[in-house]
Every structure is written in structure tokens, then in C-alpha cells.
Amino acid sequence: MVELICSAAEKYGITKNEVIHHGGHSFPDVTIKNTGVGIELKGSESSRRFNGNSVVASTMIPGLKKIYLLYWVSQTNEVGYRDYFECVPTPVVTHSPRFQLDIDLKPTDSMFGLESGKAGNVSELIFGSHGIDSDKIIQWMVDRAKNRGETPWWISHDENLPTGSTGLIKFTNLSIDKRRAFMKAAFLAFPRIISKKSNNKYTGLFEWAIAAKSILSTRDDFSAGGKEKIVLAAFNTSAIEVPKVIQVALESLAVSDTVYLSELSEPYGKKFESAQIFINFYRKILPSYINYIYNDVSKFDKNNIGPARFSEALADLITSKINPSTILK
């Protein structure tokens, strides 16, 4: 198709060197140098609808004023072109919000325009000085969905989606810092994560992650296999091996990221008036989730403190990592 564009361009005095094929994930696929014109290439065997480009469009070529869709449909030997944004009835959700393209769409049925129910002008939303205004487009999607009584959401590979987009990002796509911040909140809200295997170990966790954090997580994100050495002075002066999830919890709870009491209220079904009240409550329930560890280390119990005091000492160590100033109303 790029060769066809080059051939057609030569008829208008445009050389091959001025037809730039960007490749990769760039949007659009082709631009014509010094014209402000871009061309997106789409084709199918028989369908006359295509999933277009991401609404976020972080790879959009800057400085364009017009983008055309050059399409082909193999079954009918059809090749044609349309104004790209005249073909967009609405964004659709695959794993993230994308423009949907319908090559038979009437221009007046496009999502763009100033009429009631439209998202806004293409010149402002797409070709503004800062490129695609994803915030406005996504807010239009959200408002439109809510007006239909729907709850909009999607899974994103981009952690820089506009704030309040109701998009979900996979835990594995978060930066290391944001992973730890999420893990801190998760360990505070669901201490069962550090318990031994059970049918209810992760009950409510993943729904909470979506509702409170807009993060799509799985049990693989929390299944820290193996052992780690820690020192528990009340038990033994030498290091002992405990499940790796304990070390993950210690590291996660120690980070300085903020957690809000409102995020913690729903999992426990109760309201906490202050950080210290929550921490006291958390410390009280921890032993029941970690008492299983004593069986694996009992032979190293030099001080003969027994399982109950061992669990209390480990709970003290875990709780000591929480900075009350990072838990806010």
C-alpha cells in the first residue's frame, strides 16, 4: 500500500522521499512531508469495520492537520479512502479504549461535532497543539456510558492513562514504585495474603484492587514462593527462615506511599477514625494469620517462647514497619 501511495504522490510532484512510512505503533502509518497530511492503513478479508488506534495515542505523529484512512477489503477487491475521523462512530473497548472505524458511516454519524451528544470538534480534540485530548474523549466515553446506566472500564497497558478514566492497568505493567505502593495498601487491607494456603486467602482482594485502585491483579502477583531469612530477637538471636511473603510484606509496608483509611474500611467492614486506631486493630488480628509459621521454626526456639508469643513477636515486627503518618483520612 505504501508503494501505491508513492506512485500516486508522484503524479502530484511529491517524491518518494517525501512519503514517510513510520512503521511500528506510530499513528498514522504514513505522513507526507511538509503537508500536515497523514494516512492510516487498514484492511480486512471481508469486514467493513476495523478497530482503529488507541484513544490515548501516545505515538501520534505531531504537527498533522488531517488524517485519511486508506482501506482495502479483499473479498470485494475494494480499495478506498475516507477522512479517518468521519469514520468513527464511537470508541470501543478491547483491552483499552480505541477508535472504531466504519467505512460506510455517514459523516454526520461520527462521534465528532458540536451537536448535542457529540464529543467535540476534530480540530480541537485531535489536532490541538498538544495532540489528541485523551482526557476529554475518555470523559465523554465515561459520561455516555453512565447515562446508559453502565460502568465503563478497560484494561490498559499504559500507566499514564488520564486521571479518572476508569481504566484498569495490569499490575505487571506498573513501575516498581507503583507496584510497592499497591502492595502496601493490599497487605494493609488484606492481611490474609500472608496466611497459609486456604480457599478464602484472596477473597475480595481482586475486586478491591479494581474498585479502589483501578488495578487488575491476580494471585500470581502475591504468590511469593521460597524462603527468606529474618531476625526475630524475642525468638532467637540467629536469623530464621520464614515464607518469602513475610519479607515482601515487611518491605511493602515500609514504603512511604500514602494509604487512605477509606480504602481500608470496606475490606474490614468497619470505619477507622485514625491511623493509630487502624494500626492497633491490624496488630491485633495479625497473629491469627501467621501462627502457622511456628511449626516450621519451632526447633530453633532457643528462648522457649512457644507459638503464641512467636506470633505476637512476628506481628510486632510487621506492624513496626508501618509509618502512621502515611495512613491518612
N, C-alpha and C positions, 0 to 999 in steps of 0.2 A: 504493500500500500504506500509505503514511503516513496518507492520508485515512481508510482503513479502520480504522487504529489509533485515530485521533482519534474516529471515530464510535463505536467500541466502548468507548473510555475514558469517553465522556460518560455512558454507561449506569451507570457506577460513580462518577459525580460528579467525574471528572477532566476539567478543561477543556483546550481545545486548547493554551493557553499552557503547560500542564504537560507536553505531549508535545513533546520537543525532537528535531528532526531535525538531526543533526550534519553530514551530508554529507562529501564528500571521502574521505579514507582513515581516518576515525575508526572505531573499533571499540568498541561496536557502532554501527549506523546511527542508532538511536533510543534515547533514555532517557526514563523517566517521572520527572519532578522529584520529589525528596524520597521516593522509594520504594526506591532501590537496584536498580531493575529496568532492564535493557537489552534491546533487541530488534535482532537482526541479520536483514536481509532478503536472501533468496536465491531465485532462480527459474531455471527452465530450460524448454526446449521439451518434453523427454521424460525426461531423466536424473533419477535419484533420488539421485545423488551430486553433491556440489559441493566445489570447492576452497574452503576457508574462509580464515581470517585468518592472518597471519604468527604464528609461534610467538614471535618477538621482541616483537611487539605494542607498539611504542613509542608508538602513537597510541591505546592503550586508554583509555577514559574512566575516571577514578579514582572510587573510592567505591562501586562496584557490588557487589551481593551475589548477583545472579542474572542470567543472560543467556539469553534464549529465541531460538530460530531460527524465524522466520516465513517459510514457504516456499510456493512455488506451482509446479505442473507443468502447463504449458499444454495438452499433448496430452490429459491426462485431466481437465482442468478442476478440478484438486485444489488446495485451499489448506489448509494445516495449520500446526501449531506443535509444537515439541519443545524440551525443555531442550537448549541448544546443545551442552553438553559430554557429554551422554548419546549424542550422535550421532557422536562422534569415535572411530573405531576405531584410528586412528594418524595421526601427521603424515605428509605426503607431501612429496616434493621436486619443486618446479618449478624456479624459479631460486633459491629459498630455501625453508627448511622452513615448511610451512603445515599447519594442521589440515585433515584430510579430513572431510567431513560425509556421513553416510549416514542418510537419514531413515527407513530401515527397520531400523536397527541396534537390537538388544536392549540395554537399559541395562547389562546385565551384561557385554556385549561391548565396552564402552567402554574406552579406554586408561587411564581414571582409576579409582582404587580402591586399597585396601591389600593386595589379594591378590598372591601371587607373580606377577611378570611385569607388574604394573601400574605406572604412573608415579607414583601418589600421589593424595591427595585433592584434589578440585577446590577446596575451601575454602582449602587451603594453597598449591597450585600456581597458582591463577588469581586468587583473591580475597584474597590476603595483603595486608599493609599496604603492600607495595611493588609491587603489581600482579602480573602474570604472572612466575613464576620461570623465566625462559628458560633459565638455566644448568642447572637440574635436568631440565627437559624435554629439552633438547638432549643432556645427558649420558645420559639414558635412551635416546634415539634412538641415540646412538653405541654404548652398551653392547649394545643389542638387535641392532644391525647387526653388531657384531663377533662376537657369539655365533652369528650365522648365517654367519660367515666372510666378511662383506662389509667394504668400506672406505667409510664414509659420507663424502659431500662434497656441497657445493652451491655455487652462485654467488650471492653476496649483493650487494645494493645498499646495505648498511648496514655501515660500517666499525667499528661498535660491537658486533658480534656477540660473545657471551661467549667468553672465552679458552678455547682448546682445543676449540672447537665443530666443528672440521674443515670449516668452511665456507670457500668461496673468495670473495674480493672482487675485483671488476674493478679493474684499475689505474686506470682513468679515474674511479673513484668514490673514490679515496683523496684525502686532503688533500694540499696541495702539499708539506708537510713529509714526509709518509709516502711520497710519490712519490720524493722525492730520496733518502730513506733506502734505499728499494728499489733505485733506480738505482745508488747507491753499491755495494751488495752485488753487483748484476748486473755492473757494469763490472769489479769485482774478480774475480768468478767466471768471467766470460766476456769476456776482452779482445778476442775475435774480433768483438765488436759494433762496434769502431772500424775494422775492416778494410774493404777494398772489397767490393763485392758478390760473393758466392760461394754455391754450393749448400749449404755447411755453416756459413754465418755464424751461424745461430741454432740449430744442432744442440744439443739438450739444454737450452737456456735455458728454454723454457717449461715443460718437465717439472720442472726445478729450481725454478722460481718457484712452482709448485703445491706441490711436496713440502717445500721449505724455508721458503717464505714465505706459503703459502696465498693466493697472488695469481694471478689469471687475467690473463695479459698476452698481447699479440700483437706482431707485428713493427712495427705502426704506432706502438707506444709508444717504439720505438727509432729509427725512421726519421726522423732529423733532417736534412731537406733544406737545401740552400743552403750558404753560406759564412760564416765568422766570422773576424775579424782577431785574431791573437795576435802577441806579440813573442817571438822566439827569438834571444836575444843572440848565441849562437855562430854563427848563420846570417846575420843581418842586423840592423842597428840599427833598421830600419823595420819596421812591422807587416806581416805577410804573411797572405794569406787561406788558410784551411785548411777542410776539411769541418766543418760545424756540429757533427757528432757529437763532434769533439775538444773543442770548448768545453763541450758537455754533459757529457763525461767529466770535464773539469777541475773544473767546478762540482760535479758529483755526488761526486767523490772527496774534495772539500774539506769536506763536511759532517761534523758531529761525531757523527753517529749510530754506534752500535756495530755491528760485524760480527764474527761468531764464526768462528774457524778451522774449526770443524766444518761450517759452511755452505760453506766453500771447498774442503774436502778432496775431496768426492765429484766435483765437476766436473773436477778435475785428476787424480783417481785416486791421490792421494798425501796423506800426513799431514804437516802443518806443526807443528813444535814451538813456534814462537814467531812473533810478528808480524813481527819483522825478517827471519827466515828466509823467510817468505812474500813480504815486500816485495822482498827480493833476487831471489827466483825470478821474481816478477812483472816486475821491471825487466829481467831477462834475456830474457824472451820477448816483451816489448812491441815491439821494433824490427821483428820479422817481420810484425807486423800493421799497421804504419804506414809502411813504406818506400815504399808506392805514392804517398804524398803528394808526394814529392820531384819527381816528373815534372812536377807542376803548378806548382811554385815554383822550379824549377832556374834560371830566368833571373834570379832575384833573389839567387842565391848569391854575394854580394859577397866572401865570405871563401874561396870555392872549397873548401868542406869536403866536398863530394860527398854521394852518397845515404846511405852507411853512417853517416858522422858526423852527418848531418842526423837520421837515425832515432834515433841514440843520444841526441842533444841533446833531441829531442822526447820520447823516453822518460824522460829525466831530469826534464823539466818536468812530465810527467804524474805520475810517481812522487812528485815533491816535494809534491804536494797531499795525499798520504796521511799522516795522523797515526797513527803506530804505536800510540799509546795507545788508539785507537778499535777496534783489532783484538784481540779477547780470545779466550782459550781457552774 
